[in-house]
Amino acid sequence: MRIAIPHKLGKAEVHRRLDSRTGEIVDFIPGGLAQVESDWIADDHLAIGITAMGQFIPCDVHIEDSQMVVEIDLPAQLSFVVGMIEKGVTKTGMKMLT
């Protein structure tokens, strides 16, 4: 699944804000029992791994000039919650950029 979140901040500022707030990602996951790992692959590419409810969900965040693109490799078992995840990722992404 691919989710684009528009911004007008510039790549460096988006990187700075994400870097300072990646520890908060776990707060946005329902149930509060998730583990989140993150690693900057490049200045404009953040890899995130979320383990929740017995599932590992890899995510990639790509920072572009006017949008942040979140790509999630959602396991088939969670396909029934795609809409809820998309809405949550958009809301969380916008909060992380404020």
N, C-alpha and C positions, 0 to 999 in steps of 0.2 A: 504494500500500500504506500502511496506517495501523497504527502500533504505539504502544500506550499503555504507559507506564512509570510505575507508581505511586510516590508519594513522600509524605513527611510533613514537608516542609521549609518550606513557604510559598513563594510566588512569588518574593519578593525574594532569598531564599537560593538557589533553583534558578538564577535569573538570574546571581547572583554566581559560583556554581560553574561554570556553563557558560561564562561570560565568561572566567574564569581558565584554563579548560582546553580551549577550542576549538582551540588550536594542536596539541593531542594527537590530534585526530581522525585525522590522517594516519597515526599510528602503529598504528591499529587496522585499516587497510585492507591486505589481503593483497597482497604483491608489493612494497610500499614505493615504488611509482612514481606515486603519486597526488598530485594537487594539490587543495587544499581552500581555498575562499574562504568567508568568513562575514560577515554583516552583520546587526545588530540593526535590524529594521523597526519594532519597538515594544518596550516593556519586557518583553512576554510573547511576542514573536515573533522567532525567530532564523531567518534564511534562510541555507542552506548550499548551496554548489555543489561537487560532487566530480567531478573529471575523472580517470578511470582506464581503462586498457585501451581507449583511443580513444573512450570514452563519457562524455558529460556527464550527471550525475545531480543534478537539483535536489531539495533537501529543505527542508522547513519544520518547525521545532520550535515548538510552541505550549505555553506554560507555563500550566497550569491549577492550581486550588487543591490538588488531590490527585493530579494526574498530569501527566506531560510527554508530549505527543503528537507523534510523529515521523511526518510524511507524506512519502513518497518517491515521486517520479514515475519509476518504473523503466522503462527502455526495453524494448520487447518482446524484444529479443535477449537480455536477461538474465532473462527470466521463469522459466527453468529453475533459477535459483538463489534463488528467492524465500524458501524455507525457511531457507537458509543466511544470507541477508541479514537476515531477521527475527530469527533467533537472535543474530547478531552485533550488530545494532543494540540489541537488548534488553540484552545483556551489556555493551556499550560504554556505553550510556546509564546503566545502573546504576553502573558504575565512575565515570563522570564526576560522578555525584551524591554519591559517598562522600567 
